[in-house]
Amino acid sequence: MPHSTVPGPSGNRFFGPLVTESRRDPLGFMTRLARTYGDVCSFRVGFERVFFVNHPDYVRDILVNHYGNFLKGGGKKKSKRFLGEGVLLSEGELHRQRRRMDQQAFHRQRLAAYASEMVAYGERCSSRWQGGEVLDIWPEMLRLTLSIVGKTLFSADVESKDDEVGQAMRDALTRYRTFRLPLASLIERLPLPAMRL
Protein backbone atom coordinates (compact mmCIF):
# COMPACT_ATOMS: atom_id res chain seq x y z
CA MET A 1 0.00 0.00 0.00
CA PRO A 2 1.57 3.34 -1.02
CA HIS A 3 1.93 5.73 1.92
CA SER A 4 -0.31 8.26 0.14
CA THR A 5 -3.27 5.92 0.78
CA VAL A 6 -2.51 5.36 4.49
CA PRO A 7 -5.04 7.41 6.50
CA GLY A 8 -3.94 10.02 8.99
CA PRO A 9 -4.29 13.58 10.24
CA SER A 10 -3.25 16.53 8.16
CA GLY A 11 -2.24 19.99 9.22
CA ASN A 12 0.81 22.15 9.56
CA ARG A 13 3.72 19.80 10.11
CA PHE A 14 5.91 22.37 11.88
CA PHE A 15 3.42 24.22 14.09
CA GLY A 16 -0.22 23.94 15.02
CA PRO A 17 -2.51 21.50 16.84
CA LEU A 18 -0.93 18.29 15.52
CA VAL A 19 2.56 19.16 16.76
CA THR A 20 1.28 20.79 19.95
CA GLU A 21 -0.91 17.82 20.93
CA SER A 22 1.80 15.25 20.16
CA ARG A 23 4.20 17.09 22.49
CA ARG A 24 1.72 18.07 25.23
CA ASP A 25 -0.01 14.68 25.61
CA PRO A 26 1.81 11.98 23.60
CA LEU A 27 -0.22 9.10 25.02
CA GLY A 28 -3.54 10.87 24.43
CA PHE A 29 -2.39 11.81 20.93
CA MET A 30 -1.52 8.20 20.06
CA THR A 31 -4.77 6.92 21.58
CA ARG A 32 -6.76 9.39 19.48
CA LEU A 33 -4.86 8.34 16.33
CA ALA A 34 -5.62 4.67 16.97
CA ARG A 35 -9.31 5.33 17.61
CA THR A 36 -9.70 7.65 14.64
CA TYR A 37 -7.54 5.98 11.98
CA GLY A 38 -7.24 2.34 13.04
CA ASP A 39 -4.27 0.00 13.08
CA VAL A 40 -1.95 2.04 10.83
CA CYS A 41 -1.85 5.75 10.13
CA SER A 42 0.61 8.25 8.73
CA PHE A 43 1.32 11.94 9.18
CA ARG A 44 4.13 14.41 8.64
CA VAL A 45 6.21 16.01 11.38
CA GLY A 46 8.72 18.50 10.07
CA PHE A 47 10.35 16.97 7.02
CA GLU A 48 9.64 13.39 8.05
CA ARG A 49 6.69 11.12 7.36
CA VAL A 50 5.76 9.15 10.49
CA PHE A 51 3.92 5.84 10.43
CA PHE A 52 2.05 4.89 13.59
CA VAL A 53 1.45 1.14 13.84
CA ASN A 54 -1.02 0.16 16.53
CA HIS A 55 -1.96 -3.49 15.97
CA PRO A 56 0.07 -6.00 18.06
CA ASP A 57 0.48 -8.42 15.14
CA TYR A 58 1.87 -5.65 12.92
CA VAL A 59 4.19 -4.48 15.69
CA ARG A 60 5.48 -8.05 16.11
CA ASP A 61 6.03 -8.31 12.35
CA ILE A 62 8.05 -5.08 12.35
CA LEU A 63 10.08 -5.65 15.52
CA VAL A 64 10.51 -9.44 15.48
CA ASN A 65 9.54 -11.29 12.30
CA HIS A 66 10.77 -8.84 9.66
CA TYR A 67 12.98 -6.41 11.58
CA GLY A 68 15.62 -6.56 8.82
CA ASN A 69 13.20 -4.86 6.42
CA PHE A 70 12.87 -1.71 8.52
CA LEU A 71 15.23 1.11 9.40
CA LYS A 72 14.98 3.06 12.63
CA GLY A 73 14.60 6.43 10.91
CA GLY A 74 16.18 9.86 11.03
CA GLY A 75 15.81 10.28 14.78
CA LYS A 76 18.30 7.45 15.30
CA LYS A 77 21.32 9.64 14.62
CA LYS A 78 20.11 12.27 17.09
CA SER A 79 19.22 9.64 19.69
CA LYS A 80 22.68 8.06 19.50
CA ARG A 81 24.15 11.25 20.93
CA PHE A 82 22.43 10.39 24.23
CA LEU A 83 21.80 6.66 24.14
CA GLY A 84 24.86 5.37 22.29
CA GLU A 85 24.93 2.47 19.84
CA GLY A 86 23.12 -0.01 22.09
CA VAL A 87 20.46 -2.56 21.25
CA LEU A 88 17.75 0.11 20.95
CA LEU A 89 19.43 1.97 18.10
CA SER A 90 21.74 -0.52 16.38
CA GLU A 91 20.70 -2.40 13.26
CA GLY A 92 21.71 -5.50 11.31
CA GLU A 93 24.53 -7.69 12.60
CA LEU A 94 25.51 -5.21 15.33
CA HIS A 95 21.92 -5.31 16.64
CA ARG A 96 21.96 -9.13 16.70
CA GLN A 97 25.26 -9.15 18.62
CA ARG A 98 24.06 -6.58 21.16
CA ARG A 99 20.73 -8.34 21.59
CA ARG A 100 22.41 -11.69 22.28
CA MET A 101 24.69 -10.04 24.82
CA ASP A 102 21.82 -8.22 26.56
CA GLN A 103 19.59 -11.30 26.65
CA GLN A 104 21.84 -12.86 29.30
CA ALA A 105 20.80 -10.17 31.78
CA PHE A 106 17.11 -10.93 31.15
CA HIS A 107 17.22 -14.72 31.40
CA ARG A 108 14.27 -16.18 33.35
CA GLN A 109 16.48 -17.24 36.30
CA ARG A 110 18.06 -13.81 36.56
CA LEU A 111 14.68 -12.09 36.44
CA ALA A 112 13.53 -14.22 39.37
CA ALA A 113 16.62 -13.14 41.32
CA TYR A 114 15.93 -9.49 40.49
CA ALA A 115 12.40 -9.71 41.89
CA SER A 116 13.42 -9.63 45.56
CA GLU A 117 15.67 -6.61 44.91
CA MET A 118 12.84 -4.82 43.12
CA VAL A 119 10.39 -5.51 45.94
CA ALA A 120 12.88 -4.27 48.56
CA TYR A 121 13.52 -1.04 46.65
CA GLY A 122 9.79 -0.54 46.09
CA GLU A 123 9.03 -0.98 49.79
CA ARG A 124 11.83 1.41 50.76
CA CYS A 125 10.52 3.99 48.29
CA SER A 126 6.90 3.75 49.46
CA SER A 127 7.94 3.91 53.14
CA ARG A 128 9.03 7.53 52.56
CA TRP A 129 5.50 8.51 51.54
CA GLN A 130 2.99 9.85 54.06
CA GLY A 131 -0.74 9.06 53.92
CA GLY A 132 -2.77 11.91 52.41
CA GLU A 133 0.36 13.59 51.06
CA VAL A 134 0.26 15.07 47.54
CA LEU A 135 3.26 13.64 45.75
CA ASP A 136 4.98 14.38 42.44
CA ILE A 137 5.39 10.79 41.28
CA TRP A 138 7.87 11.53 38.44
CA PRO A 139 10.98 12.05 40.64
CA GLU A 140 9.93 9.16 42.89
CA MET A 141 9.59 6.74 39.97
CA LEU A 142 12.81 8.02 38.38
CA ARG A 143 14.67 7.46 41.66
CA LEU A 144 13.13 4.00 42.07
CA THR A 145 13.88 2.97 38.48
CA LEU A 146 17.48 4.19 38.61
CA SER A 147 18.04 2.42 41.93
CA ILE A 148 16.66 -0.87 40.63
CA VAL A 149 18.54 -0.72 37.33
CA GLY A 150 21.77 0.30 39.06
CA LYS A 151 21.56 -2.58 41.54
CA THR A 152 20.19 -5.39 39.37
CA LEU A 153 22.08 -4.77 36.13
CA PHE A 154 25.28 -3.10 37.37
CA SER A 155 25.53 -4.11 41.07
CA ALA A 156 25.86 -0.41 41.87
CA ASP A 157 24.25 1.53 44.70
CA VAL A 158 22.99 4.73 43.09
CA GLU A 159 20.52 5.56 45.87
CA SER A 160 23.16 7.59 47.70
CA LYS A 161 23.61 9.70 44.57
CA ASP A 162 19.99 9.68 43.41
CA ASP A 163 19.60 13.48 43.49
CA GLU A 164 22.66 13.95 41.25
CA VAL A 165 21.68 11.11 38.93
CA GLY A 166 18.06 12.28 38.82
CA GLN A 167 19.05 15.84 37.90
CA ALA A 168 21.43 14.54 35.22
CA MET A 169 18.60 12.40 33.79
CA ARG A 170 16.17 15.33 33.77
CA ASP A 171 18.77 17.52 32.02
CA ALA A 172 19.49 14.81 29.46
CA LEU A 173 15.77 14.24 28.77
CA THR A 174 15.20 17.98 28.31
CA ARG A 175 18.06 18.12 25.82
CA TYR A 176 16.86 14.95 24.08
CA ARG A 177 13.35 16.38 23.63
CA THR A 178 14.89 19.50 22.10
CA PHE A 179 16.83 17.39 19.59
CA ARG A 180 13.62 15.63 18.55
CA LEU A 181 11.86 18.89 17.63
CA PRO A 182 11.36 19.85 13.99
CA LEU A 183 14.19 22.17 12.93
CA ALA A 184 16.34 20.79 15.79
CA SER A 185 19.59 21.41 13.92
CA LEU A 186 18.73 25.13 13.88
CA ILE A 187 17.50 25.16 17.50
CA GLU A 188 20.67 23.56 18.86
CA ARG A 189 22.73 26.46 17.48
CA LEU A 190 20.73 29.04 19.45
CA PRO A 191 22.16 30.30 22.78
CA LEU A 192 19.41 28.67 24.86
CA PRO A 193 19.94 27.33 28.41
CA ALA A 194 19.08 23.78 27.31
CA MET A 195 21.89 23.90 24.73
CA ARG A 196 24.54 24.51 27.40
CA LEU A 197 24.32 21.03 28.91
N, C-alpha and C positions, 0 to 999 in steps of 0.2 A: 504494500500500500504506500503510494507516494505521500511524503509528509504534508503536502498541500491538502490532502483529503482527511488528515487526522483532525478531529474537532478540537477546539480550544478557545480560550478567551482572546479577544483582540484588544487593542488599546495602545497607548504610547508606551514603547518599550524601554524608555529611559526614565520617564517621570509619570506620575498619575496614579490612579487607584490600584492598578495591577501591581506595580512595583511597591507602592506603599503598603498594601495589604500583605504581600508576600514577606515583607521585612517586619511589619508590626506583629502579625499573628501567623507565622509559618504553618503551624498545625491546622488552624482554622482555614487558611488559604488552601492547603492540600485537601482537606476534607470537602470543602466546597467544590473544588475541581473534580474530585471523584464522584460526588453526588450529581454534579451538573453534566459532566462529559463522559462518565463511565470509566472503563478500565484503562484506557490510554488517551492522553490528550497532549497537545503541543501548544507552545506559545513562545514568543520572543522576549528575551531580556537582554537589553543592550544589543550587541551584535550577534548574540548566540540564540539558536533555536533550542529550546528545552523540551524534552519529552518526559512526561510524567506517567509512569507505569504503576498501576494500582492493583492489578490482579495478582494474587500470590503465585499462580502457575507461570505467569509471564515473568515475574520477578525471578523465580527459580530458573527459568530458561535463560535469562540474561546473566544472572550471577553464578549459576552452577553448570547447567547443561551446555550452554553455548558461549561461555564467557570470552572465548578467544575471538568471537565475532564482533566484540564491542570494545570501544576505546573509552577511557574515563573522561575525556573532554578537556576543554580549555582551562577549566579551573584547577586541573591537576598540577600544572606548573606553579601556579600561585600557592596552592596548598602545600606543595613540597617544601616551600620556604619555612613552614612551621612544623610540618608533620614528618618531614624526611621521606626517604624512599622505602617505607615499610610496606607491609602487606596491603594496606588500604589503597595505596597509590601506585604500586608497581604493577607491571603488566607482563604477559608472556612468561618466559622461563624464569625470570627473576621473581615474578609473583609466585610461581609454583614452588621455588626454593624457599622463599620467605614463609609461605603458607605451611609447608612441611615442618619448618623449624618452629613456627609458632604453635602448631597443633600439639606439640609435646606438652606445652604449658596448660592446655585445655583438655587433656586426656581425662576420661571419666574418673579414674582413681584420684587424680590430682584435684579435680573439682570437688570431690567428696571431702578431701583434706582441707580445702579452702573454706568449706562451709562453716566450720567451727570458728575460724578466724573472722569471717564475715559477721556471724551472729554476735561475737564478742564486741567487735567494733560498733555494730548497730546498737547494742545495748548500752555501750559507753556513751555513744552519741545521744541517744534518747534520754539518758539519765541526767543530762545537762538541761533538759527542757523542763519548764514549770507548767503545771496545769493552768489553763486559762490564758496563758501567755500568747501574744501575737508574735509570730516568728517568721522571719524571712528565710524560707526553706532553701533558697539557692546556695548561700554560703555553707549551710549545714550539710547539704547533699554533696557539694564540691569537696568539703573537708572529709566527709565519710568516704566518698569514692576514692580520693587520693590516698587516704590512709589504707584502705583495703587493697588497692592496686599496688601501692608501695610495699606492703607487707607480703601479700600473696605471690606477686610476680617477681619482686626484686629483693625480698627479705630485708627491706629497709623500713625504719621507723620514721615516717614523715610527719607524724602527729606533732612532734615537738617544734616543727618548722611549718605547721599548717598555715599560719598567717602569711608568711613569706611566699610559700608555694601557691596559696590561694590567690594572692595579689598578682603574682607572676602569671597565673593562668587567666585571670580576668584581663590583664593587660594584653596577653597574647590573643585571647578571643576577640577583644576589641579591635586589635590590629588585623586579625584574620577577617573579621566581618568587613572591614574597610577594603581589604584586597578583593573581596568578592563583589563589591559594588560595580555597576556599569561605570565605565570610564576610570577604573581603578588606577591605571597607569598614570593618568593625569593627576588624580587625587593624591597619590603617594608622593608627588613632587611638591605639593603645597606645604607651607610651613605650619602644619597643624600639630597640636599636642600629640595626637595618636601616632603621628609619623616619627616621633622622637624616640620611640621605644627601641 
